[in-house]
Amino acid sequence: MVLCGANSYTQKFYLGEQFDMLPERVKEELKIMCVIYVEDVGGILTLEYDDEGNLDFRVEADEGDYLFDEIGSVLKIKQLRNEKQELLEALELFYRTFFLGEDGEKSGEEEK
């Protein structure tokens, strides 16, 4: 399930309709994060949830896009995961709770 994404080719940001209930501050932070990524690196970035509710960064680039920075992409994602760790963890918890129906206490017990 796609949370959001940005596309350097069309210069557009996308937020999945099912996530419209997120607070405006969170939606704005996601938009800034995604748009800065594609401005710096190029290509298309999407943040997608896997079956367990983990948030994955998916990157695509047109085959003929010689300006896409593959190494910069890896470094930028690592930087974003580090700087936005709290936000990303909260979004994973949100997804697991509201979309997968998991109990927050249950997740805590599994970590022990």
matplotlib code that plots the C-alpha trace (Angstrom):
import matplotlib.pyplot as plt

x = [0.0, 1.5, 1.6, 3.0, 5.5, 7.1, 8.0, 10.9, 9.7, 6.2, 7.1, 4.2, 3.6, 1.1, -0.5, -2.6, -6.3, -6.6, -4.1, -6.0, -6.9, -3.3, -2.6, -1.7, 1.7, 2.5, 1.3, 3.4, 6.5, 6.0, 5.6, 8.8, 10.8, 9.7, 10.1, 13.5, 14.6, 13.5, 15.0, 18.4, 18.5, 15.9, 13.7, 10.5, 10.3, 7.4, 7.0, 5.1, 3.9, 4.8, 2.5, 3.9, 3.4, 7.0, 7.6, 9.8, 11.5, 11.0, 13.0, 12.6, 14.3, 13.8, 16.2, 17.6, 17.9, 21.6, 21.1, 19.7, 22.2, 22.1, 24.8, 23.2, 19.9, 21.2, 22.9, 19.8, 17.5, 19.9, 20.0, 16.2, 15.7, 18.1, 16.7, 13.0, 13.2, 10.6, 8.1, 8.7, 8.2, 5.0, 3.7, 4.4, 2.6, -0.3, -0.5, -0.3, -3.0, -5.5, -5.0, -3.7, -5.7, -2.7, -2.7, 0.1, 0.8, 1.0, 3.8, 5.7, 5.5, 6.9, 10.0, 10.9]
y = [0.0, 3.4, 6.0, 8.8, 9.6, 12.2, 12.2, 14.4, 13.9, 15.3, 17.4, 16.0, 14.8, 12.0, 11.1, 7.9, 8.7, 6.3, 8.4, 11.7, 11.5, 12.1, 15.4, 18.2, 18.6, 15.0, 15.3, 18.4, 16.7, 13.8, 16.1, 18.1, 14.9, 13.3, 16.5, 17.3, 13.7, 13.9, 17.4, 16.2, 12.8, 12.7, 9.8, 8.7, 7.9, 6.1, 5.2, 1.9, -0.4, -4.1, -6.9, -6.6, -2.8, -1.8, 1.3, 0.8, 3.4, 2.4, 4.3, 4.2, 6.1, 6.2, 4.1, 7.0, 9.3, 10.0, 12.7, 10.2, 9.8, 6.1, 6.4, 9.7, 7.9, 5.2, 7.9, 10.2, 7.3, 6.4, 10.1, 10.3, 7.1, 8.5, 12.0, 11.0, 7.8, 9.0, 10.0, 6.8, 4.6, 6.5, 6.0, 2.2, 2.0, 4.0, 1.6, -1.5, -0.2, 1.2, -1.0, -4.3, -4.2, -4.9, -3.9, -1.6, -3.7, -6.8, -5.3, -4.3, -7.9, -9.3, -7.1, -8.6]
z = [0.0, -1.0, 1.7, -0.5, -3.3, -5.4, -9.1, -10.4, -14.0, -13.5, -10.5, -8.5, -5.0, -4.2, -0.9, -0.8, -0.3, 2.6, 4.5, 4.2, 7.9, 8.9, 10.7, 8.3, 10.0, 9.2, 5.6, 5.1, 6.6, 4.2, 1.3, 2.1, 2.7, -0.7, -2.7, -1.4, -2.2, -5.8, -6.2, -4.9, -6.5, -9.2, -10.2, -8.4, -4.7, -3.1, 0.6, 0.7, 3.5, 3.2, 4.5, 8.1, 8.2, 7.6, 5.6, 2.6, 0.4, -3.3, -5.9, -9.7, -12.5, -16.2, -18.1, -20.0, -17.0, -16.8, -14.2, -11.6, -8.8, -7.8, -5.1, -3.8, -3.6, -1.2, 0.9, 0.9, 2.0, 4.8, 5.9, 5.8, 7.8, 10.4, 10.6, 10.3, 12.4, 14.9, 12.2, 10.3, 13.4, 14.3, 10.7, 10.9, 14.3, 12.8, 9.9, 12.0, 14.4, 11.9, 8.8, 10.2, 13.4, 15.7, 19.3, 20.4, 23.5, 21.4, 19.3, 22.5, 23.8, 20.5, 20.9, 24.3]

ax = plt.figure().add_subplot(projection="3d")
ax.plot(x, y, z, "-o")
ax.set_aspect("equal")
plt.show()
